[in-house]
Amino acid sequence: MPGGRVLFSGLQLSVGPGEFVAIMGESGAGKSTLLNLIAGLDTPDAGSIVISGEALENLGDDARTKLRRRTIGFVFQAFHVLPHLTLAQNVALPLVLLETNGKLALERASSMLAAVGLAGRDRDYPQQLSGGELQRVAIARALVHQPSLILADEPTGNLDPETAARILDLFSSEIRRAGVSVVLVTHSRIAASAAGRIYILTRSGLVHA
């Protein structure tokens, strides 16, 4: 791109059902940008990204949005938990967007909150939680609609070691239960060690760690 800088080129990555891939790299290497590209939130200058058989470059904005809602679960560094909604309502949001029955959506959200160690907190609001607890809410929301692909940006960065291990176990159990694909970007060697494959992101693409 004229006037810009190349983050990476020649990058190739294939992630099948039930695979857990971790991507490491220095700050500024483009790890978060790579997740945004996979999700269709950003557009690459060249190349193709295919999700569930759909080439993103062939889809319009509405089709990309529908594909994201249906097949992808996100865990962002900044949580993006909505302050005016209860924890259960926040977690249920992906199901609501998929037009799931409201009662069923809240029941599923309650189960997911319990799975991440927040049982009984359904009616609490985000401002009542610590940063680590908010991260757990974000993880529950990413898993609640049973996506085929989870994109996780430093999902254990705000968690204590015990909770981080529990969350990584939860990712692994979802992989075993439903054949979910996980792409995790992290600075943590401990978090990356939970994955089946570990790569380092460089300007020349991905290198096996």
Biotite code that builds the C-alpha atoms (Angstrom):
import biotite.structure as struc

atoms = struc.array([
    struc.Atom([0.000, 0.000, 0.000], chain_id="A", res_id=1, res_name="MET", atom_name="CA", element="C"),
    struc.Atom([1.505, 3.401, -0.993], chain_id="A", res_id=2, res_name="PRO", atom_name="CA", element="C"),
    struc.Atom([2.685, 5.288, 2.099], chain_id="A", res_id=3, res_name="GLY", atom_name="CA", element="C"),
    struc.Atom([2.002, 2.347, 4.391], chain_id="A", res_id=4, res_name="GLY", atom_name="CA", element="C"),
    struc.Atom([4.087, -0.488, 5.749], chain_id="A", res_id=5, res_name="ARG", atom_name="CA", element="C"),
    struc.Atom([3.789, -4.188, 5.049], chain_id="A", res_id=6, res_name="VAL", atom_name="CA", element="C"),
    struc.Atom([2.832, -6.122, 8.186], chain_id="A", res_id=7, res_name="LEU", atom_name="CA", element="C"),
    struc.Atom([3.278, -9.532, 6.601], chain_id="A", res_id=8, res_name="PHE", atom_name="CA", element="C"),
    struc.Atom([3.269, -11.234, 3.204], chain_id="A", res_id=9, res_name="SER", atom_name="CA", element="C"),
    struc.Atom([3.304, -14.800, 1.930], chain_id="A", res_id=10, res_name="GLY", atom_name="CA", element="C"),
    struc.Atom([1.220, -15.902, 4.886], chain_id="A", res_id=11, res_name="LEU", atom_name="CA", element="C"),
    struc.Atom([-0.527, -19.268, 4.632], chain_id="A", res_id=12, res_name="GLN", atom_name="CA", element="C"),
    struc.Atom([-2.641, -20.858, 7.352], chain_id="A", res_id=13, res_name="LEU", atom_name="CA", element="C"),
    struc.Atom([-5.184, -23.661, 7.276], chain_id="A", res_id=14, res_name="SER", atom_name="CA", element="C"),
    struc.Atom([-7.121, -24.607, 10.406], chain_id="A", res_id=15, res_name="VAL", atom_name="CA", element="C"),
    struc.Atom([-9.433, -27.614, 10.316], chain_id="A", res_id=16, res_name="GLY", atom_name="CA", element="C"),
    struc.Atom([-12.270, -28.658, 12.632], chain_id="A", res_id=17, res_name="PRO", atom_name="CA", element="C"),
    struc.Atom([-11.020, -29.518, 16.093], chain_id="A", res_id=18, res_name="GLY", atom_name="CA", element="C"),
    struc.Atom([-7.646, -27.800, 15.654], chain_id="A", res_id=19, res_name="GLU", atom_name="CA", element="C"),
    struc.Atom([-6.200, -25.376, 18.196], chain_id="A", res_id=20, res_name="PHE", atom_name="CA", element="C"),
    struc.Atom([-3.593, -23.018, 16.754], chain_id="A", res_id=21, res_name="VAL", atom_name="CA", element="C"),
    struc.Atom([-1.641, -20.394, 18.710], chain_id="A", res_id=22, res_name="ALA", atom_name="CA", element="C"),
    struc.Atom([0.121, -17.457, 17.051], chain_id="A", res_id=23, res_name="ILE", atom_name="CA", element="C"),
    struc.Atom([2.834, -15.547, 18.879], chain_id="A", res_id=24, res_name="MET", atom_name="CA", element="C"),
    struc.Atom([4.909, -12.546, 17.864], chain_id="A", res_id=25, res_name="GLY", atom_name="CA", element="C"),
    struc.Atom([6.326, -9.237, 18.986], chain_id="A", res_id=26, res_name="GLU", atom_name="CA", element="C"),
    struc.Atom([4.072, -6.262, 19.723], chain_id="A", res_id=27, res_name="SER", atom_name="CA", element="C"),
    struc.Atom([3.218, -4.581, 16.438], chain_id="A", res_id=28, res_name="GLY", atom_name="CA", element="C"),
    struc.Atom([3.797, -7.754, 14.407], chain_id="A", res_id=29, res_name="ALA", atom_name="CA", element="C"),
    struc.Atom([0.155, -7.707, 13.305], chain_id="A", res_id=30, res_name="GLY", atom_name="CA", element="C"),
    struc.Atom([-1.387, -10.493, 15.401], chain_id="A", res_id=31, res_name="LYS", atom_name="CA", element="C"),
    struc.Atom([-4.618, -8.629, 16.098], chain_id="A", res_id=32, res_name="SER", atom_name="CA", element="C"),
    struc.Atom([-4.756, -7.441, 12.498], chain_id="A", res_id=33, res_name="THR", atom_name="CA", element="C"),
    struc.Atom([-4.478, -11.054, 11.356], chain_id="A", res_id=34, res_name="LEU", atom_name="CA", element="C"),
    struc.Atom([-7.505, -12.002, 13.462], chain_id="A", res_id=35, res_name="LEU", atom_name="CA", element="C"),
    struc.Atom([-9.459, -9.067, 12.012], chain_id="A", res_id=36, res_name="ASN", atom_name="CA", element="C"),
    struc.Atom([-8.557, -10.239, 8.504], chain_id="A", res_id=37, res_name="LEU", atom_name="CA", element="C"),
    struc.Atom([-9.685, -13.803, 9.234], chain_id="A", res_id=38, res_name="ILE", atom_name="CA", element="C"),
    struc.Atom([-12.978, -12.442, 10.546], chain_id="A", res_id=39, res_name="ALA", atom_name="CA", element="C"),
    struc.Atom([-13.543, -10.209, 7.544], chain_id="A", res_id=40, res_name="GLY", atom_name="CA", element="C"),
    struc.Atom([-13.409, -7.054, 9.677], chain_id="A", res_id=41, res_name="LEU", atom_name="CA", element="C"),
    struc.Atom([-10.375, -5.867, 7.690], chain_id="A", res_id=42, res_name="ASP", atom_name="CA", element="C"),
    struc.Atom([-9.599, -6.510, 4.021], chain_id="A", res_id=43, res_name="THR", atom_name="CA", element="C"),
    struc.Atom([-6.201, -7.788, 2.850], chain_id="A", res_id=44, res_name="PRO", atom_name="CA", element="C"),
    struc.Atom([-4.362, -6.007, 0.046], chain_id="A", res_id=45, res_name="ASP", atom_name="CA", element="C"),
    struc.Atom([-3.926, -9.379, -1.681], chain_id="A", res_id=46, res_name="ALA", atom_name="CA", element="C"),
    struc.Atom([-4.790, -13.019, -1.195], chain_id="A", res_id=47, res_name="GLY", atom_name="CA", element="C"),
    struc.Atom([-7.876, -14.952, -0.159], chain_id="A", res_id=48, res_name="SER", atom_name="CA", element="C"),
    struc.Atom([-9.506, -15.863, 3.161], chain_id="A", res_id=49, res_name="ILE", atom_name="CA", element="C"),
    struc.Atom([-11.958, -18.760, 3.193], chain_id="A", res_id=50, res_name="VAL", atom_name="CA", element="C"),
    struc.Atom([-14.241, -19.478, 6.165], chain_id="A", res_id=51, res_name="ILE", atom_name="CA", element="C"),
    struc.Atom([-16.535, -22.521, 6.093], chain_id="A", res_id=52, res_name="SER", atom_name="CA", element="C"),
    struc.Atom([-16.125, -22.730, 2.324], chain_id="A", res_id=53, res_name="GLY", atom_name="CA", element="C"),
    struc.Atom([-16.941, -19.038, 1.763], chain_id="A", res_id=54, res_name="GLU", atom_name="CA", element="C"),
    struc.Atom([-14.290, -16.782, 0.191], chain_id="A", res_id=55, res_name="ALA", atom_name="CA", element="C"),
    struc.Atom([-14.664, -13.495, 2.065], chain_id="A", res_id=56, res_name="LEU", atom_name="CA", element="C"),
    struc.Atom([-13.645, -11.393, -0.918], chain_id="A", res_id=57, res_name="GLU", atom_name="CA", element="C"),
    struc.Atom([-16.740, -12.669, -2.758], chain_id="A", res_id=58, res_name="ASN", atom_name="CA", element="C"),
    struc.Atom([-19.133, -11.582, 0.003], chain_id="A", res_id=59, res_name="LEU", atom_name="CA", element="C"),
    struc.Atom([-20.767, -8.218, 0.556], chain_id="A", res_id=60, res_name="GLY", atom_name="CA", element="C"),
    struc.Atom([-20.876, -6.522, 3.947], chain_id="A", res_id=61, res_name="ASP", atom_name="CA", element="C"),
    struc.Atom([-24.231, -8.059, 4.933], chain_id="A", res_id=62, res_name="ASP", atom_name="CA", element="C"),
    struc.Atom([-23.134, -11.562, 3.973], chain_id="A", res_id=63, res_name="ALA", atom_name="CA", element="C"),
    struc.Atom([-19.895, -11.179, 5.930], chain_id="A", res_id=64, res_name="ARG", atom_name="CA", element="C"),
    struc.Atom([-21.832, -10.014, 8.977], chain_id="A", res_id=65, res_name="THR", atom_name="CA", element="C"),
    struc.Atom([-24.161, -13.021, 8.792], chain_id="A", res_id=66, res_name="LYS", atom_name="CA", element="C"),
    struc.Atom([-21.213, -15.384, 8.380], chain_id="A", res_id=67, res_name="LEU", atom_name="CA", element="C"),
    struc.Atom([-19.519, -13.892, 11.456], chain_id="A", res_id=68, res_name="ARG", atom_name="CA", element="C"),
    struc.Atom([-22.673, -14.182, 13.553], chain_id="A", res_id=69, res_name="ARG", atom_name="CA", element="C"),
    struc.Atom([-23.222, -17.779, 12.564], chain_id="A", res_id=70, res_name="ARG", atom_name="CA", element="C"),
    struc.Atom([-19.758, -19.286, 12.560], chain_id="A", res_id=71, res_name="THR", atom_name="CA", element="C"),
    struc.Atom([-17.326, -17.146, 14.593], chain_id="A", res_id=72, res_name="ILE", atom_name="CA", element="C"),
    struc.Atom([-16.883, -16.458, 18.293], chain_id="A", res_id=73, res_name="GLY", atom_name="CA", element="C"),
    struc.Atom([-14.631, -13.549, 19.307], chain_id="A", res_id=74, res_name="PHE", atom_name="CA", element="C"),
    struc.Atom([-12.628, -12.914, 22.448], chain_id="A", res_id=75, res_name="VAL", atom_name="CA", element="C"),
    struc.Atom([-11.223, -9.380, 22.283], chain_id="A", res_id=76, res_name="PHE", atom_name="CA", element="C"),
    struc.Atom([-8.499, -7.846, 24.448], chain_id="A", res_id=77, res_name="GLN", atom_name="CA", element="C"),
    struc.Atom([-10.834, -4.950, 25.311], chain_id="A", res_id=78, res_name="ALA", atom_name="CA", element="C"),
    struc.Atom([-13.763, -7.241, 26.281], chain_id="A", res_id=79, res_name="PHE", atom_name="CA", element="C"),
    struc.Atom([-16.464, -5.130, 24.491], chain_id="A", res_id=80, res_name="HIS", atom_name="CA", element="C"),
    struc.Atom([-18.961, -6.037, 27.213], chain_id="A", res_id=81, res_name="VAL", atom_name="CA", element="C"),
    struc.Atom([-22.003, -3.721, 27.096], chain_id="A", res_id=82, res_name="LEU", atom_name="CA", element="C"),
    struc.Atom([-22.393, -1.827, 30.405], chain_id="A", res_id=83, res_name="PRO", atom_name="CA", element="C"),
    struc.Atom([-26.180, -1.381, 30.231], chain_id="A", res_id=84, res_name="HIS", atom_name="CA", element="C"),
    struc.Atom([-26.876, -5.120, 29.892], chain_id="A", res_id=85, res_name="LEU", atom_name="CA", element="C"),
    struc.Atom([-26.712, -7.751, 32.633], chain_id="A", res_id=86, res_name="THR", atom_name="CA", element="C"),
    struc.Atom([-24.061, -10.431, 32.365], chain_id="A", res_id=87, res_name="LEU", atom_name="CA", element="C"),
    struc.Atom([-26.618, -12.954, 31.114], chain_id="A", res_id=88, res_name="ALA", atom_name="CA", element="C"),
    struc.Atom([-27.900, -10.489, 28.515], chain_id="A", res_id=89, res_name="GLN", atom_name="CA", element="C"),
    struc.Atom([-24.338, -9.775, 27.358], chain_id="A", res_id=90, res_name="ASN", atom_name="CA", element="C"),
    struc.Atom([-23.570, -13.468, 26.963], chain_id="A", res_id=91, res_name="VAL", atom_name="CA", element="C"),
    struc.Atom([-26.912, -14.164, 25.265], chain_id="A", res_id=92, res_name="ALA", atom_name="CA", element="C"),
    struc.Atom([-26.367, -11.441, 22.652], chain_id="A", res_id=93, res_name="LEU", atom_name="CA", element="C"),
    struc.Atom([-24.974, -13.708, 19.881], chain_id="A", res_id=94, res_name="PRO", atom_name="CA", element="C"),
    struc.Atom([-28.005, -15.988, 20.290], chain_id="A", res_id=95, res_name="LEU", atom_name="CA", element="C"),
    struc.Atom([-30.387, -13.022, 20.184], chain_id="A", res_id=96, res_name="VAL", atom_name="CA", element="C"),
    struc.Atom([-28.769, -11.848, 16.941], chain_id="A", res_id=97, res_name="LEU", atom_name="CA", element="C"),
    struc.Atom([-29.388, -15.349, 15.563], chain_id="A", res_id=98, res_name="LEU", atom_name="CA", element="C"),
    struc.Atom([-33.053, -14.983, 16.587], chain_id="A", res_id=99, res_name="GLU", atom_name="CA", element="C"),
    struc.Atom([-32.943, -17.709, 19.226], chain_id="A", res_id=100, res_name="THR", atom_name="CA", element="C"),
    struc.Atom([-35.912, -17.835, 21.614], chain_id="A", res_id=101, res_name="ASN", atom_name="CA", element="C"),
    struc.Atom([-35.263, -15.353, 24.419], chain_id="A", res_id=102, res_name="GLY", atom_name="CA", element="C"),
    struc.Atom([-35.790, -17.801, 27.278], chain_id="A", res_id=103, res_name="LYS", atom_name="CA", element="C"),
    struc.Atom([-33.539, -20.417, 25.687], chain_id="A", res_id=104, res_name="LEU", atom_name="CA", element="C"),
    struc.Atom([-30.889, -17.776, 24.994], chain_id="A", res_id=105, res_name="ALA", atom_name="CA", element="C"),
    struc.Atom([-30.792, -16.711, 28.663], chain_id="A", res_id=106, res_name="LEU", atom_name="CA", element="C"),
    struc.Atom([-30.726, -20.333, 29.854], chain_id="A", res_id=107, res_name="GLU", atom_name="CA", element="C"),
    struc.Atom([-27.764, -21.062, 27.601], chain_id="A", res_id=108, res_name="ARG", atom_name="CA", element="C"),
    struc.Atom([-26.073, -17.849, 28.760], chain_id="A", res_id=109, res_name="ALA", atom_name="CA", element="C"),
    struc.Atom([-26.535, -18.881, 32.392], chain_id="A", res_id=110, res_name="SER", atom_name="CA", element="C"),
    struc.Atom([-24.910, -22.253, 31.685], chain_id="A", res_id=111, res_name="SER", atom_name="CA", element="C"),
    struc.Atom([-21.955, -20.596, 29.981], chain_id="A", res_id=112, res_name="MET", atom_name="CA", element="C"),
    struc.Atom([-21.469, -18.141, 32.869], chain_id="A", res_id=113, res_name="LEU", atom_name="CA", element="C"),
    struc.Atom([-21.329, -21.119, 35.217], chain_id="A", res_id=114, res_name="ALA", atom_name="CA", element="C"),
    struc.Atom([-18.796, -22.818, 32.923], chain_id="A", res_id=115, res_name="ALA", atom_name="CA", element="C"),
    struc.Atom([-16.413, -19.852, 33.254], chain_id="A", res_id=116, res_name="VAL", atom_name="CA", element="C"),
    struc.Atom([-16.811, -19.628, 37.036], chain_id="A", res_id=117, res_name="GLY", atom_name="CA", element="C"),
    struc.Atom([-19.519, -16.968, 37.252], chain_id="A", res_id=118, res_name="LEU", atom_name="CA", element="C"),
    struc.Atom([-22.469, -19.055, 38.411], chain_id="A", res_id=119, res_name="ALA", atom_name="CA", element="C"),
    struc.Atom([-25.217, -17.005, 40.049], chain_id="A", res_id=120, res_name="GLY", atom_name="CA", element="C"),
    struc.Atom([-23.992, -13.715, 38.552], chain_id="A", res_id=121, res_name="ARG", atom_name="CA", element="C"),
    struc.Atom([-26.550, -13.616, 35.710], chain_id="A", res_id=122, res_name="ASP", atom_name="CA", element="C"),
    struc.Atom([-28.245, -10.408, 36.902], chain_id="A", res_id=123, res_name="ARG", atom_name="CA", element="C"),
    struc.Atom([-25.074, -8.529, 37.818], chain_id="A", res_id=124, res_name="ASP", atom_name="CA", element="C"),
    struc.Atom([-23.825, -5.689, 35.626], chain_id="A", res_id=125, res_name="TYR", atom_name="CA", element="C"),
    struc.Atom([-20.331, -5.305, 34.131], chain_id="A", res_id=126, res_name="PRO", atom_name="CA", element="C"),
    struc.Atom([-19.386, -2.446, 36.472], chain_id="A", res_id=127, res_name="GLN", atom_name="CA", element="C"),
    struc.Atom([-19.626, -4.886, 39.392], chain_id="A", res_id=128, res_name="GLN", atom_name="CA", element="C"),
    struc.Atom([-16.862, -7.088, 37.943], chain_id="A", res_id=129, res_name="LEU", atom_name="CA", element="C"),
    struc.Atom([-13.079, -7.053, 37.914], chain_id="A", res_id=130, res_name="SER", atom_name="CA", element="C"),
    struc.Atom([-11.079, -7.072, 34.679], chain_id="A", res_id=131, res_name="GLY", atom_name="CA", element="C"),
    struc.Atom([-10.498, -10.808, 34.948], chain_id="A", res_id=132, res_name="GLY", atom_name="CA", element="C"),
    struc.Atom([-14.208, -11.457, 35.486], chain_id="A", res_id=133, res_name="GLU", atom_name="CA", element="C"),
    struc.Atom([-15.090, -9.310, 32.470], chain_id="A", res_id=134, res_name="LEU", atom_name="CA", element="C"),
    struc.Atom([-12.700, -11.410, 30.379], chain_id="A", res_id=135, res_name="GLN", atom_name="CA", element="C"),
    struc.Atom([-14.588, -14.512, 31.507], chain_id="A", res_id=136, res_name="ARG", atom_name="CA", element="C"),
    struc.Atom([-17.872, -12.913, 30.409], chain_id="A", res_id=137, res_name="VAL", atom_name="CA", element="C"),
    struc.Atom([-16.338, -12.192, 27.002], chain_id="A", res_id=138, res_name="ALA", atom_name="CA", element="C"),
    struc.Atom([-15.205, -15.811, 26.704], chain_id="A", res_id=139, res_name="ILE", atom_name="CA", element="C"),
    struc.Atom([-18.659, -17.120, 27.677], chain_id="A", res_id=140, res_name="ALA", atom_name="CA", element="C"),
    struc.Atom([-20.197, -14.868, 25.014], chain_id="A", res_id=141, res_name="ARG", atom_name="CA", element="C"),
    struc.Atom([-17.756, -16.156, 22.392], chain_id="A", res_id=142, res_name="ALA", atom_name="CA", element="C"),
    struc.Atom([-18.756, -19.766, 23.080], chain_id="A", res_id=143, res_name="LEU", atom_name="CA", element="C"),
    struc.Atom([-22.495, -19.434, 23.748], chain_id="A", res_id=144, res_name="VAL", atom_name="CA", element="C"),
    struc.Atom([-23.731, -19.858, 20.151], chain_id="A", res_id=145, res_name="HIS", atom_name="CA", element="C"),
    struc.Atom([-21.468, -22.873, 19.560], chain_id="A", res_id=146, res_name="GLN", atom_name="CA", element="C"),
    struc.Atom([-19.442, -21.337, 16.705], chain_id="A", res_id=147, res_name="PRO", atom_name="CA", element="C"),
    struc.Atom([-17.284, -23.411, 14.388], chain_id="A", res_id=148, res_name="SER", atom_name="CA", element="C"),
    struc.Atom([-14.359, -20.979, 14.753], chain_id="A", res_id=149, res_name="LEU", atom_name="CA", element="C"),
    struc.Atom([-13.123, -19.091, 17.831], chain_id="A", res_id=150, res_name="ILE", atom_name="CA", element="C"),
    struc.Atom([-10.774, -16.140, 17.366], chain_id="A", res_id=151, res_name="LEU", atom_name="CA", element="C"),
    struc.Atom([-9.125, -15.205, 20.662], chain_id="A", res_id=152, res_name="ALA", atom_name="CA", element="C"),
    struc.Atom([-6.940, -12.134, 21.159], chain_id="A", res_id=153, res_name="ASP", atom_name="CA", element="C"),
    struc.Atom([-4.919, -12.526, 24.396], chain_id="A", res_id=154, res_name="GLU", atom_name="CA", element="C"),
    struc.Atom([-7.842, -14.308, 26.136], chain_id="A", res_id=155, res_name="PRO", atom_name="CA", element="C"),
    struc.Atom([-5.875, -14.993, 29.326], chain_id="A", res_id=156, res_name="THR", atom_name="CA", element="C"),
    struc.Atom([-4.088, -11.652, 29.533], chain_id="A", res_id=157, res_name="GLY", atom_name="CA", element="C"),
    struc.Atom([-6.158, -10.338, 32.471], chain_id="A", res_id=158, res_name="ASN", atom_name="CA", element="C"),
    struc.Atom([-6.617, -13.617, 34.312], chain_id="A", res_id=159, res_name="LEU", atom_name="CA", element="C"),
    struc.Atom([-4.835, -15.153, 37.263], chain_id="A", res_id=160, res_name="ASP", atom_name="CA", element="C"),
    struc.Atom([-2.961, -18.401, 36.460], chain_id="A", res_id=161, res_name="PRO", atom_name="CA", element="C"),
    struc.Atom([-5.650, -20.676, 37.901], chain_id="A", res_id=162, res_name="GLU", atom_name="CA", element="C"),
    struc.Atom([-8.482, -19.007, 35.954], chain_id="A", res_id=163, res_name="THR", atom_name="CA", element="C"),
    struc.Atom([-6.342, -18.847, 32.804], chain_id="A", res_id=164, res_name="ALA", atom_name="CA", element="C"),
    struc.Atom([-5.780, -22.593, 33.000], chain_id="A", res_id=165, res_name="ALA", atom_name="CA", element="C"),
    struc.Atom([-9.535, -23.112, 33.454], chain_id="A", res_id=166, res_name="ARG", atom_name="CA", element="C"),
    struc.Atom([-10.321, -21.011, 30.375], chain_id="A", res_id=167, res_name="ILE", atom_name="CA", element="C"),
    struc.Atom([-7.774, -22.861, 28.238], chain_id="A", res_id=168, res_name="LEU", atom_name="CA", element="C"),
    struc.Atom([-9.301, -26.137, 29.423], chain_id="A", res_id=169, res_name="ASP", atom_name="CA", element="C"),
    struc.Atom([-12.715, -24.786, 28.392], chain_id="A", res_id=170, res_name="LEU", atom_name="CA", element="C"),
    struc.Atom([-11.415, -24.052, 24.883], chain_id="A", res_id=171, res_name="PHE", atom_name="CA", element="C"),
    struc.Atom([-9.970, -27.571, 24.726], chain_id="A", res_id=172, res_name="SER", atom_name="CA", element="C"),
    struc.Atom([-13.237, -29.139, 25.889], chain_id="A", res_id=173, res_name="SER", atom_name="CA", element="C"),
    struc.Atom([-15.208, -27.232, 23.239], chain_id="A", res_id=174, res_name="GLU", atom_name="CA", element="C"),
    struc.Atom([-12.770, -28.528, 20.632], chain_id="A", res_id=175, res_name="ILE", atom_name="CA", element="C"),
    struc.Atom([-13.335, -32.102, 21.796], chain_id="A", res_id=176, res_name="ARG", atom_name="CA", element="C"),
    struc.Atom([-17.105, -31.707, 22.201], chain_id="A", res_id=177, res_name="ARG", atom_name="CA", element="C"),
    struc.Atom([-17.997, -29.877, 19.020], chain_id="A", res_id=178, res_name="ALA", atom_name="CA", element="C"),
    struc.Atom([-14.922, -29.952, 16.776], chain_id="A", res_id=179, res_name="GLY", atom_name="CA", element="C"),
    struc.Atom([-14.456, -26.196, 17.107], chain_id="A", res_id=180, res_name="VAL", atom_name="CA", element="C"),
    struc.Atom([-11.429, -24.546, 15.476], chain_id="A", res_id=181, res_name="SER", atom_name="CA", element="C"),
    struc.Atom([-9.498, -22.094, 17.660], chain_id="A", res_id=182, res_name="VAL", atom_name="CA", element="C"),
    struc.Atom([-7.001, -19.450, 16.570], chain_id="A", res_id=183, res_name="VAL", atom_name="CA", element="C"),
    struc.Atom([-5.427, -17.768, 19.577], chain_id="A", res_id=184, res_name="LEU", atom_name="CA", element="C"),
    struc.Atom([-2.927, -14.903, 19.496], chain_id="A", res_id=185, res_name="VAL", atom_name="CA", element="C"),
    struc.Atom([-0.918, -14.415, 22.650], chain_id="A", res_id=186, res_name="THR", atom_name="CA", element="C"),
    struc.Atom([2.334, -13.245, 24.224], chain_id="A", res_id=187, res_name="HIS", atom_name="CA", element="C"),
    struc.Atom([2.082, -16.036, 26.780], chain_id="A", res_id=188, res_name="SER", atom_name="CA", element="C"),
    struc.Atom([4.094, -19.199, 26.223], chain_id="A", res_id=189, res_name="ARG", atom_name="CA", element="C"),
    struc.Atom([1.897, -20.890, 28.832], chain_id="A", res_id=190, res_name="ILE", atom_name="CA", element="C"),
    struc.Atom([-1.286, -20.035, 26.932], chain_id="A", res_id=191, res_name="ALA", atom_name="CA", element="C"),
    struc.Atom([0.276, -21.037, 23.608], chain_id="A", res_id=192, res_name="ALA", atom_name="CA", element="C"),
    struc.Atom([1.331, -24.399, 25.042], chain_id="A", res_id=193, res_name="SER", atom_name="CA", element="C"),
    struc.Atom([-2.346, -25.432, 25.197], chain_id="A", res_id=194, res_name="ALA", atom_name="CA", element="C"),
    struc.Atom([-2.491, -25.386, 21.386], chain_id="A", res_id=195, res_name="ALA", atom_name="CA", element="C"),
    struc.Atom([-1.699, -28.231, 19.053], chain_id="A", res_id=196, res_name="GLY", atom_name="CA", element="C"),
    struc.Atom([0.327, -25.965, 16.764], chain_id="A", res_id=197, res_name="ARG", atom_name="CA", element="C"),
    struc.Atom([2.304, -22.841, 17.634], chain_id="A", res_id=198, res_name="ILE", atom_name="CA", element="C"),
    struc.Atom([3.479, -20.276, 15.087], chain_id="A", res_id=199, res_name="TYR", atom_name="CA", element="C"),
    struc.Atom([5.509, -17.070, 15.251], chain_id="A", res_id=200, res_name="ILE", atom_name="CA", element="C"),
    struc.Atom([4.159, -14.250, 13.094], chain_id="A", res_id=201, res_name="LEU", atom_name="CA", element="C"),
    struc.Atom([6.873, -12.521, 11.061], chain_id="A", res_id=202, res_name="THR", atom_name="CA", element="C"),
    struc.Atom([6.859, -10.153, 8.073], chain_id="A", res_id=203, res_name="ARG", atom_name="CA", element="C"),
    struc.Atom([7.437, -13.203, 5.873], chain_id="A", res_id=204, res_name="SER", atom_name="CA", element="C"),
    struc.Atom([4.450, -15.079, 7.242], chain_id="A", res_id=205, res_name="GLY", atom_name="CA", element="C"),
    struc.Atom([4.114, -17.758, 9.905], chain_id="A", res_id=206, res_name="LEU", atom_name="CA", element="C"),
    struc.Atom([7.033, -19.798, 11.189], chain_id="A", res_id=207, res_name="VAL", atom_name="CA", element="C"),
    struc.Atom([6.640, -22.926, 13.311], chain_id="A", res_id=208, res_name="HIS", atom_name="CA", element="C"),
    struc.Atom([7.717, -22.261, 16.898], chain_id="A", res_id=209, res_name="ALA", atom_name="CA", element="C"),
])
